[in-house]
Amino acid sequence: MLIVTHSGKFHADDAWAVAVLMLLYPEAELVRTRDPAIIAKGDVVIDVGGEWNPAAGRFDHHQKGFDGARVSGVPYASAGLVWREYGARCVALLAERHAGHKLSDDAAQQMAYAIDADVVQYLDLSDVGAARNAPGSYGLSAIVSGFNPNWMDEQRLGYGAPAEAYRDAQFRRVLELLSDLMINAVKYRVGALLAVEQVRHAELLEGGRVLYLKNGALPWTAIVRKEMPNVLFVISYNVGEQRHMIHTVPVSAESFDARADLPAAWAGLRDADLAAVTGVPDAGFCHNGRFIAAAKSFDSILEMARQALREVDAGSLL
């Protein structure tokens, strides 16, 4: 397979698109050029060539009259066009190869949609000028752009073949970065998918207001927010640190606000100071933001949970 994209300055949308295809077809040849004769020979042509035709392997968005957009209205650039066609296949491959889990076709497609919503659409928005970065003041688009040679590199290397060779090497580095990002995105989502049933069947304590997870590494926040409205605190065991933690439950993914905070008197305290306030001899710390605290034993962290619940109940009576 011959994959062709444009030479010169690269952007996150063409780099993401190429990274997807190189993951699926690692033996493919990659050429960066604007030579029409080479472009015509490409099996897959990305961000150049003036044509969008997935059946023919053409994924450009610069041509006059192009109006491809998601159902949400977010316009496509090359990252989204390629992800739309190959995203589910890429997700399925990475899930099996890096997480050891075979996804159903529907699960792979849903995961691809989620990654588009979280990452890919922002690369497209940045490329078409609808958003400055992807997202934030130093998002992924800006990071990728920073791998291009700047004027000092070009002054040092000249403006001919040496500069282009350096740019091509930098592009390859970006492909590795974006490939790792895709792998991590899939591994995280596969982990969350597999954790759902464990979280759902975890032990409820204190009248259903405290959830106990024996493995603190399980991603639990989304399932607790959506399905367990009565849970105010989550106790978990940190296997690596061999201590128990108590966590508050955030009200949404976008907010630091919790259903209930840990007691104000605990804020910022550690070891003996926290032990003195709680009466728990092996208390470890409480974050100043009052969203997490620790103790060595399960009995101790459960006692801290009970104290936190009593404070919540007392506050509700005021």
Disulfide bonds with the S-S distance in Angstrom:
none
